Amino acid sequence: MTNDDLFAIFAVVAVLAAVGVAVAMLRRSGQKRFETLAPAFDFGTSRRVGLFGTTVEGIWHGYFCRYTIQPASQHSPGGALLRLAVSAAGRWSAERATAGSRFMVQAGILRDQEIGDPDLDLQLRFTADDPGLLRSIFGIEGVRTAIRNVLETENFAVARLGKRGLEVRWSPRDRRLDEDVDILRRRLEVAVDLASACGYPPRLGT
C-alpha cells in the first residue's frame, strides 16, 4: 500500500467521521426543536417527522396540522410552512403584495384578482381558479377578519388552499419566530380560525 493509498483512506475516514458528527448534531437539534414546539399542539397528539426533525405533526382544535421548518438556502429565504388537513374544493391564494409582485402584475406576468375590499386588495395579491368562488369566500366578513389576523402575524408570506389542504407560510426563515412555541400557538390559532371561517371542516382519514 502506497502513501497515496493511505492518504486516500484517511481522507475518506475523516469525511465519513465529519458527516457522522454533522448528522448527529442535526438529529440532536431536531429533537430539541420538537421538544420545544410539541406543547403547542393538543396534549399527546404531536410527533416528530423525518430524520432531522424539521417537521412536527399534531392536532389542534380538531384539525390535523403539519408544521415544517424550511431552511434558508442560496435559492430560497426559507421559513416555516403550516398545513391543515381540510375538506374543501377549489384553489385560491392570498400572498402578501410586494413592490416586485406589483410590478409583475402590471407587466402581466402575475395575476391579481380583487375581492372588493380596498384594504385587503392593497395588501394581498389574490388568485384563484374560480374568481367567483374567491369573491364569494372573501365576501364573508368573518373570512376577511380571519385573513387580516393571519396577515398581522410577523413574517406572513402567503395563505393558499390547494389539493394538500390549507397552507400558511411565513418567510424568510427566522429562528426566533419559527421555533418559538408561543409564536407557533398563534400561527395555529389564526390558521385554524381561517379554515373555520371559510367553512372548511377537518379532513378525516389523515
Secondary structure as UniProt FT lines:
FT   HELIX           3..37
FT   HELIX           38..40
FT   TURN            43..44
FT   STRAND          47..49
FT   TURN            51..52
FT   STRAND          55..60
FT   TURN            61..62
FT   STRAND          63..70
FT   STRAND          79..84
FT   STRAND          92..96
FT   HELIX           99..106
FT   TURN            107..108
FT   HELIX           118..123
FT   STRAND          124..128
FT   HELIX           131..138
FT   HELIX           141..151
FT   TURN            154..155
FT   STRAND          156..162
FT   TURN            163..164
FT   STRAND          165..170
FT   HELIX           175..178
FT   HELIX           181..198
FT   TURN            204..205
//
